[in-house]
Amino acid sequence: MKTATKKSFAIFSLLTLLIFGVSMNSFAASAAEPLASEFENLAKEMHAKVDEISHKSRSRYFGKNARRHKSRVTNKIRKYEKAASEYAEQAAHHHQLAAGQSELNSVSNQNQTDLSSNL
């Protein structure tokens, strides 16, 4: 009696996890595209900051202060370019996730229609 209860509990647990996993995959797919567009917007903002700083930073300093100012501007530009490239990579990754998930959804829909047509 105890083994039958354990087996039924194990089967029920696996089915519950399977259903929960499928619903989480559909949730992740719906969240991937908005995240991709958000990362694209952040990358555009970083590029805009780089353009703004590079056009704005005309040297009005002399000597040591000019070198410090140039160094600060160069470091900011490098930081913004690095952030922009990271955001672009994240956007590409999320686009890839969304494309893969939409492909999986189309295959599952096709399988469901095949099953319903066989009945």
ChimeraX attribute file (.defattr): number of C-alpha atoms within 10 A of each C-alpha:
attribute: neighborCount
match mode: 1-to-1
recipient: residues
	/A:1	5
	/A:2	7
	/A:3	8
	/A:4	9
	/A:5	10
	/A:6	11
	/A:7	11
	/A:8	12
	/A:9	12
	/A:10	12
	/A:11	12
	/A:12	12
	/A:13	12
	/A:14	12
	/A:15	12
	/A:16	11
	/A:17	12
	/A:18	12
	/A:19	11
	/A:20	11
	/A:21	12
	/A:22	11
	/A:23	11
	/A:24	12
	/A:25	12
	/A:26	14
	/A:27	11
	/A:28	14
	/A:29	20
	/A:30	15
	/A:31	14
	/A:32	20
	/A:33	18
	/A:34	15
	/A:35	17
	/A:36	23
	/A:37	17
	/A:38	15
	/A:39	21
	/A:40	19
	/A:41	16
	/A:42	18
	/A:43	24
	/A:44	15
	/A:45	15
	/A:46	21
	/A:47	18
	/A:48	14
	/A:49	17
	/A:50	21
	/A:51	12
	/A:52	12
	/A:53	15
	/A:54	14
	/A:55	9
	/A:56	10
	/A:57	12
	/A:58	11
	/A:59	11
	/A:60	8
	/A:61	12
	/A:62	10
	/A:63	7
	/A:64	9
	/A:65	12
	/A:66	14
	/A:67	13
	/A:68	13
	/A:69	17
	/A:70	16
	/A:71	12
	/A:72	12
	/A:73	17
	/A:74	16
	/A:75	12
	/A:76	16
	/A:77	20
	/A:78	13
	/A:79	13
	/A:80	19
	/A:81	17
	/A:82	14
	/A:83	17
	/A:84	24
	/A:85	14
	/A:86	15
	/A:87	21
	/A:88	20
	/A:89	16
	/A:90	19
	/A:91	24
	/A:92	16
	/A:93	15
	/A:94	21
	/A:95	19
	/A:96	15
	/A:97	19
	/A:98	21
	/A:99	15
	/A:100	13
	/A:101	18
	/A:102	15
	/A:103	12
	/A:104	14
	/A:105	14
	/A:106	12
	/A:107	12
	/A:108	12
	/A:109	12
	/A:110	12
	/A:111	12
	/A:112	12
	/A:113	11
	/A:114	11
	/A:115	10
	/A:116	9
	/A:117	8
	/A:118	7
	/A:119	5
